[in-house]
Amino acid sequence: MTLDQIIALLVLVAVVGVLIHGRVRADVVALSGAAALLILGVVRPVEVQSAFASPAVIALAGLFVIAYAIELSGLLGLMIRQATRLAVRFGATGVWMVMGLCGLLGGFLNNTPVVVLAAPVVRDVAKTLKLSPKRFLMPLSHISVMGGLMTLIGTSTNLLVNDMARNAGQPVFSIFEITPVGVGIALVGTMWLYFVGARQLGRAVAADEAEQARLAAAEEAKREQMRREAERKRLRLPFGLPRFGESRSSEDGSGDAHLGDVELFSAADRPFELKRALISAGVFVLVVVCAGLGLAPIAAAAFAGAVALILLKVITPEEAYAGLRPEILLLIAGMVVVGVAIEVTGLADAGAQSLISVLEPFGPLAALIVLYGVTLFATELLSNATVAVLITPIAVALAESLGVDPRPFLVAVMMAASAAFATPFGYQTNVLVYQMGGYSYMDFVRIGVPLNLITWATAMVVIPIVFPF
């Protein structure tokens, strides 16, 4: 190995290790790795500059501003409130219809604010119907994640893989090119959640409720025994002494505190403003149409749309900056620098060659299956952006070494890098419902691991059909 390869590998291991440890913010870790690579001369300043000005970062910045304008207009909140009426009218089926709507929105908008708005609605409607919210909140998160697989702008991961592929000399994806694959995975995954996953959660809820009823009965019996004992002591006490529990005790109200409650976005549910909503939605549709028809790259269209909203005074410059979500943009930029180092030093080729030596006798389909599995496992431990940056150069090198089109391998990375179902911390929406629904870690494992396997199998059927080798 060359000195640059050794340095790049050490920085990569350090970055991954600190990310797994989880004590330092992911964007700080990524930027620290990028700074180390720049100082040590593994990457050049021009490569760092290109990472921060990459199309993925520009596209995401523009889309974040447009989505924030839609959120501030109250349009998103209005849609969720209208969906609530549907849920109340049709019962449990209506709740699933609301979750399906959230999945569709996740294909075009950042799914975190969608789930932030929808989760309390789903919880309250479920309680109104005398159903446990645990049956619905985890599926809500998973469906919103699968919705993000349906378009190129559905997740930052898709845009980042597209950008990394462009850097590797591959043609870019159009906005709806991956839609058949994403729709296939989302349909199969949602059907499994509806027919199997929700029932498993229902059985878990029933077991929890039975255990809680037993504990409540035991607690009530204990309290009754204490009351009887106190009454006996009271009868024996001299007149004027305090009775049991009357004056020497203090109440601090701590029993009403709910540690770990989710703090919802302060601007999540705004009053509806028709003019602002129409212009914001119109600009967003125009951006999608321009990118979908190939009239402009998605980065250019999104950037122009964000600037247009400011010029039209739909959103102020201060609000636009507030909607940028710099922690995500800087994380992606920093990880792109790490990915560039992996590629320019030859580590990606070396990793691909190691895989090829094992997989070449089995053909490209076996390589695709293994690549998806490796990506799927890694995304449960690391951020989606980290996995996309690490795996994308290897996917391109692996496909080229096998003499096949890299496109199916790139789509596999897009799908697997976002399919974080098996842990409550693999995706931000999982964290939200994990706390709100009172799930255990093993609840996510029991539902998420089969969902991972089912979506993996679906992807291995659909991807080669839509993107032949």
PEJO-V472892 format. One record per pair of residues at least 24 apart in sequence whose ideal C-beta (glycine too) atoms are under 7 Angstrom apart, sorted by the first residue. I is the first residue (numbers start at 1). GAP is how many residues later the second one is. Records with the same first field share a line. If there is no record, write none. Layout:
I = GAP  GAP
This chain:
2 = 343
4 = 38  341
5 = 340  341  342
7 = 33  35
8 = 29  34  333  334  337  339
9 = 338
11 = 25  26  327
12 = 326  330
15 = 323
16 = 366
19 = 363  364  367
20 = 361
26 = 305  357
27 = 300  303  304  307
30 = 301  304  305  308
31 = 299  303
33 = 301  305
34 = 300  303  304
37 = 300  301  304
42 = 299  303
43 = 294  297  298  301
47 = 293
48 = 289
51 = 282  285  286  289
52 = 281
54 = 109  282
55 = 108  242  244
56 = 103  104  106  107  276
57 = 272  275  276
58 = 241  245
59 = 100  239  240  243
60 = 96  99  268  269
61 = 263  268
62 = 240  241  243  244
63 = 90  239
64 = 259  260  261
65 = 241  244  250  255  258  259
66 = 214  217  218  221  236  239  240  243
67 = 42  43
68 = 251  255
69 = 211  240  245  246
70 = 210  211  214
71 = 42  196
72 = 195  198  243  247
73 = 200  203  204  207
74 = 196  197  198  199  203
75 = 197  202  205  206
76 = 37  41
77 = 40  192  193
78 = 194
80 = 37  38  41
84 = 37  41
87 = 38
88 = 37  40
91 = 38
92 = 37  39
95 = 27  30  31  41
96 = 98
98 = 24
99 = 37  40  41  44
100 = 43
102 = 38  41  42  45
103 = 40  41  43  44  83
104 = 43
105 = 42
106 = 38  41  42  48
107 = 40  41  43  44  47
108 = 43  45  180
111 = 33  34  36  37  318
112 = 316  317
113 = 152  155
114 = 30
115 = 25  26  29  314  317
116 = 148  149  152  316
117 = 151  152
119 = 313  314  317
123 = 313
132 = 73
133 = 304
134 = 67  71  303  304  305
135 = 63  66  67  70
137 = 296  299  300
138 = 63  295  299  301  305  309
139 = 54  58  59
140 = 293
141 = 288  289  291  292
142 = 47  51  279  309
143 = 47  50
144 = 285
145 = 273  275  282  284
146 = 39  40  43  44
147 = 39
148 = 270
149 = 33  36  37  266  269
150 = 29  32  33  36
151 = 24  25  28
152 = 25  26  146
153 = 145
155 = 263
156 = 172  176  229
157 = 227  228  231  257  260  261
158 = 256
160 = 172  225  228  229
161 = 227  231  249  252  253
164 = 175  224  225  228  229
165 = 227  231  245
168 = 175  225  228
170 = 226  236
174 = 118  120
175 = 113  116  117  123
176 = 116
178 = 233  236
180 = 282  286
181 = 230  234  278  281  282  285
184 = 274  278
185 = 230  270  273  274
188 = 266  267  270
189 = 262  265  266
192 = 259  262
193 = 258
197 = 250  254
200 = 246  247
201 = 246
204 = 239
260 = 175
261 = 174
262 = 170  173  174
276 = 38
279 = 33  35
280 = 29  34
283 = 25  26
331 = 52  54
332 = 53
335 = 50  51  54
336 = 53
338 = 51
339 = 50  53  54
342 = 51
343 = 50
348 = 45  46  49
349 = 48
351 = 43
352 = 42  45  46  49
353 = 48
355 = 43
356 = 42  45  46
360 = 42
364 = 38  40  105
365 = 99
367 = 31  35
368 = 40  41  44  92  95
369 = 91
371 = 24  27  38  41
372 = 40  44  84  87  88
373 = 83
375 = 37  38  41  42
376 = 40  43  76  80
379 = 37  38  40  41  47
380 = 40  42  43  46
384 = 33  34
387 = 30
388 = 25  29
404 = 65
405 = 64
407 = 60
408 = 55  56  59  61
411 = 52  56
412 = 47  51
415 = 44
419 = 33  36
421 = 27  30  31
422 = 26  27  30
423 = 25
